[in-house]
Amino acid sequence: MSAIKYEKNADNIVILTLDSSGQSANTMNAEFRDALDEVSQKLKAETDLKGIIFRSAKKTFFAGGDLDELIQVQPEHATEFFKMIEKLKGDLRTIETLGVPVVAALNGTALGGGWEIALGCHYRIAINDPKTKFGLPEVTLGLLPGGGGIVRMVRLLGLQNAFPFLMEGKQFGVDKAKSLGLVHDTAENEQELLDKAIAWVKANPPSTKAAQQPFDVKGYKIPGGSPSTPAVAQVLAIAPAMLRDKTKGCYPAPEAIMAAAVEGAQVDVDTALRIESRYFTQLTVGQISKNMIGTFWHGLNAIKSGASRPAEVAKWQAKKVGVLGAGMMGAGIAYSTAIKGIPVVLKDVSVENAEKGKAYSQKLLDKRVSQGRMTAEKRDQVLALITATADAADLQGCDLIIEAVFENQELKAKVTQEAEQYLAEDGIFASNTSTLPITGLATASKDAKNFIGLHFFSPVDKMQLVEIIKGKETSAATLAKAYDFVQQIAKTPIVVNDSRGFFTSRVFGTFIQEGMRLLAEGVHPAKIEMAALKAGMPVGPLAIQDEVSLTLTEHVASETRKALQAEGKDLPKTPVDEVVHTMIHELNRKGKAAGAGFYEYPENGKKHLWDGLSRWTKANDISEQDMIDRFLFVQALDTLRCYEEGVLESVIDANVGSIFGIGFAPWTGGAIQFLNQNGIEKSLQRSEELAAKYGERFNPPQLLKDKAQKKEIIQ
């Protein structure tokens, strides 16, 4: 079986049907490369060729590079990999320059390598389907479009217009592709698509202008100008600095894309393609692309296919969901459920409060309508699915009730008992708590096996992750239903076992605390925030602490202390407690909601660090690298402890959860991958150095020592 079917019709048009064997989607694997080589030789030998059409036998056109293959490429394979890429691109270039018209008949999504095949054609026709996506998302996996995507997008759109698609991996639909001139025509179905492709070839005989790329025509100029054009040169003079400001030097891919685009725009097409291949090879053999492919592709796909879900339980769908508490969290959960077409009962102590929670959905939906992303009719349908009420009896028949009230054990017990009686038969009850152990909360339930934790993140409409917490008694059926519901509302579930703070809140706390420890140690606050950004965290710890509010942090610490004392354990005071206490009780700076925290929040201006923090600044010799490592290691080591203690059951959940739940540096591929990618022995050595210098929180867990001894990665 070849991955490309070769048919020549009566009009001497060769139709190439892409059909990778044994896969649901076409990819640029070894089978495809061999087939393309064969096809390009065959086409060269044709004597009376009128044109070529690329089409697909799959539901989509073409999915892109073979990531299983790319993740395996090591630095020692660089030369061989470079030659392979050049060969593949050479075959596409041969087809593009045969002097006959080449059409891409796009029957569905074409991303990455698929879009690059389409760009290698002279004319592109797409089926008019709102679900179809085009684009070059390689940058999101630490790679660049290495099959000619940079070279052709820059030549067709110009440098400035191509940058967002290349450096941010922006995807676009059929309409957008038409308006950019990247898709020339549309069809309503597969038959019309093929008919139109054949008609276009017939209308444009070989050796006419249509039978070559615009950029291969003598005298072609790149839209908007080349890098030496004054207006473009002006932009390019500051572009690298702006990019560095965004990436903080953690992500080599956008920098390599910019370099390949600018360098390629100054030379002929074939040299530009070779430059692109060099940068592509550099990124592919590097560690960061391996980290990102491992988590953002393989990890997320494993979760999608139910890696942590009990396999023996049948698939389930929630038909009616109750949400208790219409504050920020409850309102966000109601919105995320209703927008997926599931009826929601939003209950609070008064109808006014419940209506306030529903108004949050109204606001988000109105915004969608004003952006043209939703019709007014669709908005009204979604809103009609939310019932705002103060009457618990309205929860009758819910097969899932989620409690999202204040973090207080007694209050949560009260609302659980009030609502539970209305659950449908075989329904389940979930608590959206961020710190309180589920097993303790489940004691209020009449059936602890149907009780589970669903920890959403704020703002719920934007945050992808949901942490599912199993209590001691939670049954496999309840876990499977919770997992299915999270996927039903298009979010990403990770599964953890019960403990205080579970995984995300516990580890997230270590990052914020490290920031406040550095403040207490005398480091200038601006240096603290910058070191966190350079580590790859999305926001600095002091800014996040303001968002969370210092009063909540104090409340959680005192609740935890009380709970531990009841168990006969103690929570020793740290410099962080002193900082939090001083900020709240002496300086009256409680965080962003109170209008003053570590930052100032001027009414019309930009927030900035408060000058008064200088009371902590004193001489110290802490280097920036030490700060960066402290931020990354304090979280990574605690994630590993969660895995060692059995709070986390899988490395995938740990890596995905750390990036999507707590914003751990994405370039690392997640908190445990960070330790792996460093080399386990090196990670052990560095954690021992940090422990000797800064305290026992950096002591390596036993598991790290064992793995280093055996020279194994953590998996």
C-alpha positions, -999 to 999 in steps of 0.1 A, spaced: 0 0 0 13 34 -9 4 65 11 -4 83 -22 -27 68 -48 -17 78 -84 -44 80 -110 -43 96 -145 -76 105 -160 -86 108 -197 -77 145 -197 -40 136 -187 -46 151 -152 -29 131 -125 -50 129 -93 -29 121 -62 -50 108 -33 -33 110 1 -42 80 21 -18 69 49 -23 33 56 -36 22 91 -42 58 103 -73 79 106 -53 109 94 -26 115 69 9 123 83 43 130 70 57 97 81 83 75 64 56 58 43 44 92 30 80 104 22 88 72 2 55 76 -17 62 113 -25 96 105 -38 81 78 -60 53 101 -72 77 130 -80 99 107 -102 68 93 -119 55 129 -126 88 139 -141 86 110 -165 51 119 -178 51 130 -214 18 147 -218 9 159 -184 -18 186 -181 -20 191 -144 -19 176 -109 -46 175 -82 -38 167 -45 -68 153 -26 -74 132 5 -92 99 12 -95 108 49 -121 129 67 -95 158 68 -70 167 42 -37 162 60 -27 163 97 10 173 95 43 159 107 47 126 125 53 137 161 61 102 173 90 103 149 101 139 156 103 134 194 129 106 188 154 127 168 185 132 189 214 157 183 236 129 168 209 124 141 210 160 130 228 156 96 207 126 86 174 144 97 184 176 77 190 155 46 157 138 50 138 171 53 156 185 23 147 155 3 110 158 12 110 195 4 129 189 -28 102 164 -40 74 190 -32 95 217 -50 99 194 -80 61 190 -83 56 228 -78 81 236 -107 71 210 -133 54 238 -154 19 223 -150 -9 236 -128 -11 220 -94 -43 222 -73 -50 214 -36 -85 201 -32 -90 206 5 -118 185 19 -112 195 55 -86 206 80 -50 210 69 -26 219 96 12 220 98 26 198 71 -9 195 55 -11 232 50 25 232 37 15 207 10 -14 230 1 9 260 -1 31 241 -25 2 240 -49 -6 269 -73 -44 270 -66 -63 260 -35 -100 251 -33 -117 243 0 -150 228 11 -171 254 27 -172 240 63 -171 262 94 -152 234 113 -123 234 88 -91 248 102 -59 258 84 -26 270 98 8 263 111 6 255 148 42 240 151 54 268 173 30 256 201 51 224 202 85 241 202 90 236 165 87 256 133 70 249 100 99 230 84 82 218 52 83 252 34 56 269 55 77 298 65 92 305 31 58 303 12 37 322 38 63 350 38 63 352 0 26 351 -3 16 374 26 47 395 33 67 394 65 45 414 88 12 397 78 28 362 80 43 366 115 12 360 136 5 328 117 40 316 120 51 328 154 18 324 173 6 294 153 -28 312 147 -53 290 130 -79 303 106 -110 290 88 -121 290 52 -135 325 51 -103 340 66 -81 320 41 -102 334 12 -98 370 24 -60 365 27 -60 351 -8 -46 317 5 -78 299 -7 -89 308 -42 -123 291 -44 -148 270 -23 -171 240 -30 -201 226 -12 -191 189 -13 -164 165 -23 -178 160 -58 -180 197 -66 -145 201 -51 -130 176 -76 -151 189 -105 -139 225 -98 -103 213 -94 -104 195 -128 -121 225 -145 -94 249 -132 -66 227 -145 -83 225 -179 -88 263 -180 -51 268 -173 -29 249 -196 8 241 -188 34 267 -192 9 296 -186 14 319 -156 -11 299 -136 12 269 -138 37 284 -115 39 300 -81 36 338 -81 70 340 -63 86 320 -91 76 345 -117 105 368 -126 104 402 -109 81 390 -81 83 412 -50 73 401 -15 41 420 -4 49 449 19 86 448 9 118 429 17 137 432 50 157 461 34 126 481 26 127 511 50 92 505 66 99 467 71 135 474 83 120 498 109 97 470 123 125 444 122 148 466 141 127 463 172 110 430 165 136 407 182 136 428 214 98 427 215 99 390 210 125 385 237 103 405 260 75 380 253 95 348 255 120 358 281 144 337 263 126 304 273 113 296 238 137 291 210 110 284 184 95 319 178 131 333 176 141 307 150 109 314 130 117 351 129 153 344 119 143 319 92 116 343 78 139 374 77 169 355 63 148 336 38 132 368 25 166 381 13 176 351 -9 161 330 -36 134 304 -28 156 273 -28 182 289 -5 154 301 18 140 266 20 175 253 30 177 280 57 143 269 71 155 232 71 186 242 92 165 260 118 140 232 118 167 206 125 181 227 153 147 229 171 138 192 164 170 179 180 167 203 209 152 194 243 124 220 245 105 206 215 107 172 231 93 185 264 65 203 246 56 174 222 57 150 251 31 169 272 11 191 248 6 163 223 12 129 237 1 138 273 -31 157 263 -40 129 239 -36 103 266 -59 122 289 -84 127 260 -85 90 254 -92 84 292 -58 74 306 -69 80 342 -105 69 338 -117 35 350 -120 15 318 -146 -9 329 -173 17 334 -196 26 305 -195 61 290 -219 86 307 -234 119 300 -248 144 324 -284 155 315 -291 180 342 -266 197 365 -271 216 398 -246 242 410 -248 254 446 -234 289 451 -236 316 424 -204 334 432 -175 337 407 -168 299 406 -204 288 406 -214 313 379 -184 301 358 -193 264 362 -229 272 352 -218 290 321 -193 263 310 -220 237 314 -249 255 297 -228 265 267 -224 228 260 -262 224 259 -266 209 294 -295 223 315 -282 239 348 -299 248 380 -280 277 397 -289 279 434 -280 305 460 -295 317 493 -316 343 475 -330 346 440 -312 379 436 -278 363 442 -287 334 418 -297 359 391 -265 378 397 -246 345 389 -267 340 358 -260 376 346 -223 365 344 -232 341 316 -253 368 300 -222 391 300 -199 365 284 -225 355 258 -233 391 249 -196 395 243 -196 365 219 -226 380 200 -209 414 197 -177 397 183 -198 378 157 -189 344 173 -225 336 182 -260 344 170 -284 362 193 -307 332 189 -280 308 201 -273 331 231 -309 331 242 -310 293 239 -279 289 262 -293 314 287 -327 296 288 -308 265 300 -298 282 333 -325 283 360 -316 308 388 -333 298 420 -332 299 458 -353 268 461 -335 235 466 -365 216 453 -356 229 418 -326 205 419 -350 176 416 -336 151 390 -301 165 387 -277 137 379 -248 158 390 -247 185 417 -216 206 422 -212 226 454 -192 258 449 -198 277 482 -172 293 505 -142 272 518 -157 262 551 -164 227 562 -196 233 581 -212 254 554 -203 228 528 -218 200 549 -250 220 553 -255 226 516 -246 190 507 -273 176 530 -299 201 518 -293 193 481 -284 157 481 -319 144 485 -329 158 451 -302 138 432 -315 115 405 -310 78 410 -273 69 404 -265 107 404 -232 120 419 -223 149 442 -192 169 437 -174 196 457 -155 224 441 -130 229 469 -95 240 464 -80 228 497 -104 209 520 -99 171 519 -127 153 501 -129 124 525 -137 148 553 -164 166 532 -179 133 522 -188 125 558 -217 149 554 -230 129 525 -255 101 528 -234 80 504 -196 87 503 -191 65 473 -211 89 451 -191 119 464 -161 134 446 -140 166 443 -142 187 411 -117 215 415 -123 241 388 -99 270 383 -107 307 381 -119 321 357 -137 289 349 -147 300 313 -110 304 304 -92 277 324 -89 244 307 -81 222 337 -103 204 362 -87 185 390 -108 155 400 -102 144 436 -110 109 447 -121 105 484 -113 73 503 -147 59 496 -153 74 460 -163 45 437 -149 38 402 -183 46 387 -184 80 403 -149 88 391 -157 77 355 -189 99 355 -169 129 368 -142 123 341 -169 121 314 -186 153 326 -153 173 325 -148 161 290 -184 168 281 -179 205 289 -146 204 268 -122 207 297 -91 186 306 -94 163 336 -65 151 358 -72 126 386 -56 129 421 -61 112 454 -73 130 484 -50 151 506 -48 187 519 -45 211 490 -45 180 467 -20 187 440 -25 220 423 -33 242 453 -5 226 473 22 231 447 9 265 436 13 276 471 50 268 471 56 291 441 38 321 458 56 314 491 90 313 474 83 348 460 74 361 495 105 343 510 127 361 486 111 394 496 117 385 533 154 377 524 158 412 511 156 408 473 141 437 454 105 429 444 110 438 407 139 413 406 117 386 421 89 391 395 114 392 367 132 360 378 98 342 378 90 354 343 125 343 331 118 309 346 89 307 323 60 313 348 33 334 332 30 359 361 52 369 390 44 354 425 37 388 441 12 397 414 -5 364 418 -6 367 456 -24 400 451 -50 383 428 -56 355 453 -57 381 482 -35 380 512 -65 375 535 -75 342 518 -39 330 521 -40 338 558 -74 321 562 -62 289 545 -30 288 566 -49 292 598 -75 265 588 -46 242 578 -28 249 611 -60 242 631 -66 209 612 -31 198 617 -31 206 654 -63 185 657 -42 156 643 -14 164 668 9 179 642 23 213 639 28 238 611 59 258 619 58 295 612 80 308 583 92 342 571 62 341 547 38 343 577 55 374 589 52 391 554 15 382 551 8 393 587 26 427 583 9 434 549 -26 427 563 -25 439 599 2 466 599 1 481 564 -36 473 555 -26 460 521 -48 429 515 -45 424 477 -60 436 445 -97 433 455 -90 456 484 -72 481 460 -38 477 476 -14 448 480 22 442 468 11 464 439 -5 498 436 -37 498 415 -42 534 403 -77 541 389 -66 550 354 -31 539 352 -11 506 350 -5 486 382 30 489 396 49 475 426 43 495 458 73 515 469 66 506 506 80 471 499 115 486 503 111 480 541 122 444 533 150 452 508 185 446 522 219 434 509 219 398 497 240 378 473 212 357 457 219 354 420 191 355 393 199 319 384 194 308 420 160 326 420 150 310 387 160 275 400 143 281 433 110 288 416 112 258 393 126 233 418 103 242 447 73 233 425 89 204 407 102 187 439 68 191 456 51 177 425 74 147 428 65 143 465 28 143 455 36 115 430 57 96 456 29 99 482 3 87 458 -16 120 456 -8 119 419 -11 85 402 6 93 369 34 114 355 11 126 326 -14 140 351 15 157 370 29 173 339 -4 184 323 -18 195 357 13 216 366 11 235 333 -26 240 329 -34 242 366 -6 263 381 10 278 350 43 259 355 68 269 328 54 253 296 89 251 279 97 224 305 68 201 295 56 201 331 70 198 366 83 162 365 95 165 329 115 195 342 135 171 364 138 145 337 149 169 310 177 183 331 191 148 335 180 131 368 215 131 383 219 168 376 184 175 391 194 156 422 227 175 425 210 209 420 183 202 446 210 192 472 228 224 464 196 245 469 188 226 501 222 233 516 219 270 508 182 278 512 165 252 534 150 217 536 121 224 513 146 216 485 156 183 500 153 157 472 125 131 477 136 95 480 122 87 445 146 112 429 176 96 447 165 61 437 160 71 400 194 89 400 211 58 414 195 36 387 200 63 360 163 61 351 139 88 342 107 93 363 78 78 343 
